[in-house]
Amino acid sequence: MQTRSLYAAIDLGSNSFRLEIGQMDLGQLRRVEYIKETVRQGNGLDADRNLTLEAMERGWECLARFGERIAGFKASQVRAVATQTLREARNRDVFLAKAKQILGFPIEVIAGREEARLIYLGVSHLLPQSAERRLVVDIGGRSTEMILGQHETASTLESYRVGSVAWSMKYFPDGLWTASAFKAAEIGAKAVLDEAQILFSKDQWDRCYGSSGTVGAVADILSAADWPEGQVTRDGLAWLKERLIKAQKMDNLRLEGVKEDRRPVIGGGLAVLQAVFDLLQINEMHAAQGALRHGALYDLIDREGTHDVRSSMVDSLAQRFGVDKLQADRVSKTAQMVLTSLLAKTDTEMDGNRLRLFKKLHWACQVHEVGMRIAHSDYHKHGAYILDNTDLTGFTLDELHRLSQLVLGHRGKLRKLESELEDSTFVRQLMALRLAVILCHARRDPDLSGLQFECNAARQTAQVNISAEWAELWPQSAHLLREEKSAWQKTDWAFGVQLD
């Protein structure tokens, strides 16, 4: 089988790391290989929310095995996403730097609502076509996602910091299952999930599905005990809790269908699941086949086609903040023309990546003025703050921060971007944006006929050549371009303006 026809998704969960390799076949994703390893990174967060070295090493060792399996894949064929544990970990950059090197591909730390969106995408794609209103619940190791949707579109997405690993550590620290511990764990879960009663009330959905993790484990246990296949019911939950309390600890538990990797976290997961049933008045939950990793695969395939949810989210944000659409498009068109000149055709580092660079530059142009809704003064700072503190469906936390830094740097001094300016690709995107904003300062289409842009990334130099006729025709623009030279003087890059 040719590698180019395959896609791979890696889910770095709090309890397990999963690798799913699929192939598109008549519009459906067909599984080629699935590997799951119990890593329990969620257990490795210390009191200061730092991952222990042991937890990081378990993750690195697993990713080395995954990396060997997907060696030869292109970046466009792989998506690796990390969830709650790495969202929380203060030293996640230490883990990620080595993890990316070992895996050979970028790893995205996604926000809770983005995780929820991908879960719903995975679940809905593997369900029969139906007009039913769906509630999807995914109880993971350190977070629980809930989603309302219909067909393949999610309408309400939320993520709560409660999960099987976290609750097992907190309420069953000695591995003892008691009635009082279950009661305390359920009350604690309800306190976290309280607002879900309003957002996901029973009148808003027709059928409830549970995705992967705890729901899958509980459904397997109940099925092995002759309860209805693929279903979790109130009576089934009560029966399972009674069996756990009777066993008192996992070494005494004699139940078919209990996988070894689930034994240490089944108590916490069951308590959270019972809380969800009680709060949302659920009587029956169906175990879904789709999960986060499937959603990541479908989203990856969508990005390679004509549909990228990130583009529609950028447009929505710009509209919400009243951005001047004509000016944003004008700046985008100009910036992309400038970037074309700044990216040398011989840059091998750009191979296969140009479209992504231009797409991300376009997004920055679309939202570079969102901060004006707050105040015109320092609007670039307000815009950067908005992007750093919003959930935009489809974006990872790193992507949003990168976008915020382009917006922050599109005007004003550049010392504030010292670390980002070490990346020559970012510098050229930023330079193109800054020059486009200057050339479009009069909020009309600029005349580029008398301008030439040059860049030598290896030497960290760039230059704009201006014809004398152009400078005479557009004196204000020529003045602003000369002023731009001083903005780069306190960076490692040299920007020159040559009047021909």
N, C-alpha and C positions, 0 to 999 in steps of 0.2 A: 504494500500500500504506500502510495507516495505521501511524504510528509506534508507537502503543500496543501493537501486536501483535508487536513485535520485541524482541529481546534482544541485547545486545552485550557481548563480553568482550575485554579488552585484556591482553595478556601482555607485560610489560616485561622481556624476557630479556636475558642478558648479551651476546648476539650480535645478536639481532633483536628488534624490537617488532612485535607482531602484533595485528590487529583482526579479530575474527570477529563477524559479524552473522548471527543465525539467527532462525527463526520456528518455533514449535511447530506440527506438523502431524500429527494422529492419534497423539499421544504420542511422535513422533520430531522431532528438531531438524533442520530443513531449512536448509541454507546459503543466505543471501541475498547476502552479500558477504564477501570475505576480502582483507585488505591486509597485506602483509608488507614491512617496511623494515629494511635492515641498518643498525643504529645503532652496534654495537660498543662499548657502554658498558663492557664488561668489559676492554677495552684501555685504558680511561681511568682506571683506579685507579693512583695513584702509589705510591711506596714507603711512604708513611704511610697508605695505604688511603683516600685522599681522591680523589673524582672531580675530574678536571681541568675547567676551565671549558669547554674544547672538547667534552669528552664530554657535559657537561650541556647545552650548546647543541644538540648533535645530537639529544639526547633531547627537548628542548623543541620543536624545529622539527618533529619527527615527531609529537609529541602535538598540536601545533596543527593539523596536517592531519587527524589522527584526530578531534579535537574538532569540526572543521567537519562531518565526516561524520555524527557522532552528535548534532549540535545538535538540540534538540527532544525528545530522549529524557528520561525521568524517571530519577531516581536509582535507583528500584527495577528499572529495565531494564538497568542498566549495572554491570559489575564489572571493575575494573582491578586487576591483581595484579602485584607486582614481586618478583623472585626474588634469586638469590645476590649479584649485584653490589650491589644496594641493601641487602641484608642486611649486607654487609661494609662498605660506604662509611660512613666516620665523619661525613661532611658530607652524609648523605642528606637531612637535614631542609631543607637549603638547596635541593637539587634538587626535593624533593617540594613545598615551599611554592609555588614558581612553576609546577611541573608541574600541580598540582591546579587552579590558577587558569587555566592555559592550556587544559587538557582540559575543565574545567567539571564534573568529577566527582571523588570521592575516589579515592585510590590506596592500596591496601593492600600493605604489605610483609609477605609471608607467610613463616612458618617452613619449614624444609626438609621436615619430615614433612607439613605441610599441602600443600606443593607436590606431594609424592608422592601424597597422597590425591586431589588434583584430577586429576593425570595418570592415575591408575588409573580414576577415574570417567569421564574422557573416553574412554580406550581401551576400557573395558568396554562403554560405551553403543554404540559403533560396531562391536562384534564380534557375530557370530551368537550366539544363546543356546546355552550349552553348560555342562556340569558340569565341564569340565576345570579343573585347578588351573593358574593362570597366574602366570608370572613376567614382570613388565613392567620394562624398563630404559629410562631416558631420560638420554642423555648431552647435557647442555646446555653452555653456554659456560664456566661456572665451577663447576657442581655436577652430580653424577650421582645420580639417584633410582632406587631399586629397590623393587619392591612385589610381595608375594605376595598372591593373592586368588582368589576363586571367584565366578562370576556378577558381581554389581556391588559385592561387599563385599571390601574390602582387609583382610587379616589382619596383615601385617607391612609396615611402612613405614620406609624409611631414606633419608637424604640424605648424600652424601659430597662433600667439597670438592675435586673433581677434574673438569675439563671441557675441552672442545676449545680454548677461547680461552686459558684459564690454562696448559694444557700446551703449546700452540703457542708462547706467549710465553716459557715457561720452558725448553723443550727444543729449540725450533727458532727461536731469537731472530733469526737472520739469514736465515730462510726457507729454510735448507738442509736437505734430507732425506737423512740418512745412516744407514747400518745401525747405527752406534754410538749415534746420537741416538735412534733408535727403541728400541734396547735399553734405554737409560737411562730413556726416557719410560715404557716398559712396566713396568720395575722400580719406578719412582717411583709409578705408578698402583696397582700391586699392594700397595705398602706402605700406601697410604691405604685401599684397599678390602679389606684382609686379613680383617677380621671378617665380610665378606659371605659368605665360604666356609661359615660356620656358619649364619648367618641364612637364606641362600638356597641351601642345598645342593641338589644335583640330585634327591634323593629327595623333595623337597617340592613339585615342580611337574611338570606334564605337557608344557607347551608354553611357549615363550619368545617374547615380543613386544618390539620396540623402538619407542619413540615419538619422532617428530619429530627435529629436530636432526641429529646425526651419523649415527644409524642410517638415517634417511630419505635422507640424502645418499649414504651408502655403497651403499644398496640401489639408488638411481637409477643410480649409476655402474656397478654390476655388471650391472644389467638392460640398460643400453645396450651392454654388452660381451657380451650373449647368455648371461649367467648366469640362473638361474631368477628369474622375475618376483617382486618383493616379498620376496626372501629374502637373508639374509646367512649365508654358510657359512664354515667355517674355510679351505677352499681358496680361497674368494673373497677373504678378508682377506689371505691370503698373496700372492695374485696382485696385489692392489691395492698392498700395501706394496712389492712388487718393482718395480712400475711407478713408484711415487713415488721410490724410491731411484735407479732408473735415470735419471729426469728430473732429480734433484738439487734442483731449485727449480721453483716454480710456473710461471714464465715458459716453461719447457721442457716442461711437462706437456701432452700431446696425448691427451686422453681425452674421449669424448662423455659427456654426463650430469653433468659437473662444473659446477655453477653458480658464477658469479663470486664471490658472497658467501661461498662455502664454500672457495675455493682457499686463502686465508690461514690457515684453521684446520683443514684436512682432516688434516694430519699429527698434530696433537695429538689430534684426535678419534679417528683410527684407532688410535693407540697406546693410548688409554683403552679403546676397544672390544675390542682384542686382549687387554688385561689382564682384562677382564670375561669374555671367552670362556674364557681359560685358568683363571681362578680358579673359575668356576662350572661348568666342564666342559661348556660349551655347544657343540653341533655345528651348530645351525641356529637362526637368529633370524628371526622374521617381522616385516616392517615394518607397524606398526599405523597406521590412519587417524586415530584419536583422539589428542588431546594435551591439554596443560594448559588451553588456552583453551576446549576443548569441556567439560572438567570444570567449569570456572568457570561456563559457561553453564548446565549442568544443575544445579549447586549453587545458582545464583541463582534458577532456577525453583523448586527445592525449597523455598528459603527463603520464597518468596511463597506456597507452599501450606501444607500441614499438617506437613511434615517438615522440621525444621531440626536438622542433626546437632549443632549447638552446644548445644542443649538437653539432648540425651542425654549429651553429654560433661560438662556441668556436673553432671548427676545422678550420673554415674559418679565424678567427683572428690569430690563430697560424700559418697557412699557409702564411697569408699576411705578417707576421713579420719574416718569415724564421726560425721558431722554429725547432730544431732538433727533429723530430718526434720519432725516435727510443729512444732517451734519455727521452723524455716526457713520452712515454709508459712505459719505464723501471722504472722511478720514480713513476709513477702511480701504477704499479703492486706492487712495494715494499711498498709504502705508505699505500696501502689498506691492505696488510698483517700485517703491524705494527698496523694500526687502529683496525683491528679485535682483536688484543691482548689487546689494550688499552681500548676497550669497553667491560666492563664486561657483561657476558650473563644475569646477574640478574638485569641489569639496566632497571627498568621499564620505565624511562623517554625516553628510546630509542625505546620502542615498536612501531612498525609501522613506524619508522622514519629512520631505518638503511639504507635502499636503497637510500634515499635522501642524507644522510650524505656521503655515498660512492660516489654517483654521483657528488656531489659538490666538494669533495676532488679530484676526477678524473679531473674535469674541471680545478681546481687550478694547478694540475700537468701539464696539457696540455699547460698552458699559463705562467708557472712560469718563463720562460726565454724570454718572448716577449720583455722585455726591452733591451736585448742584441743588438737589431737592432739599438738602439740609442747609447749605450756605454756599454762596459763591466763593467766599474767602476760604482758601485751603480745601477746595472741593475735591482735589485729588486725594487728600488724606481721608476725607469722609468716605469717598468711594472705596478706598482700600479697606477701611474698617468694615464697611458693609459686606464686602466680598469675603473678608476673613471671618465674618460672624453670621453667615447665612447658610442655610441648607439649599443647595442647588442640585436637584435630581440629576444623577449621572456623573457628577463630579466627585473626585476624591478630595480629601483634605489638602493634599499637596498641590493638586491642580488649581484649587480655589486660591491657595496662597500664592502660587505663581502668577495667577491672573491679577490678584490684588497688588502684587509688586510691580507689575507692568502699569497698572492704573496709578499707583503711588508715584512711580518714576516718570510718568509722561510729561511732567512739568516740574520746575523747581530744581533744587540742588540734588546731586547724585550720591553724596556720601552716605545717605540713609540706606542705600542699596549695596553697601560694600561687599557683602558675601555673595549676592546674586551676580555681581559684575565679574566674578571669577569664571562665569559660564559664558563663553563667547557666543553661543547660540542665543541666550537670553539678551545679551548686549545688542546683538543685531536686530532682534525683535523690538527692543526698547528704543534703539536709535531710529528705526523706521517709524515707530509710533510718534516719537517726539518731533521728528522732522515733518511728519504728516500734519500734526497739530499746528505746527508753525505755518506751513504752507496753506492750511485751510483756515487761518486765523480770521479771515474776513467772512467766513461762512459762505463761501462760494467755491466752485470748482477751480482749482489752481492751474496756472500755466506752468507746465513742466518742460516745455520745449527748450529752454535755455539752461537746463540743469543736467549735470552728470554726477552720479554717486559711485564712489569706489570704496573698497574695504579690503584690508589684508588682516585676516583674523590671527594669523600666526605672529604677526608683528604688533597686533593690537592697535592698528591705525585705520582711520576712515577719513574720507574727504569728500566735499561737495565742490564741484567746479561750476562757477556761475559766469555766464557770458555777460559782457558789458551792456549789451542791449537789454538783456533780461533785468539786470540790476537797475537800469535806468527806468525801465517800464514798471517795475515792482519794487520801489525803494524800501517800503516797510518790510516786505518779506526778506529782502536782502539784508537789511539791518538785523532782523531776528535770527537769521542764519549765522551771521557773524557773532551775535551774542551767544549762540549755542556753543561756539568754540570754547568760551570760558567755563561753561558748565561742566565740560569734560576734563578740565585741567587738573582737578584734584582727584582724578581716577588714574588707573594704570593705562587707560586708553587715550590716544591722541586723536583729536578731531580737528581737521583743518578745513578752511574755506579759501578757495582759490578763485580770484577774479580774473577771467581771461579777457 
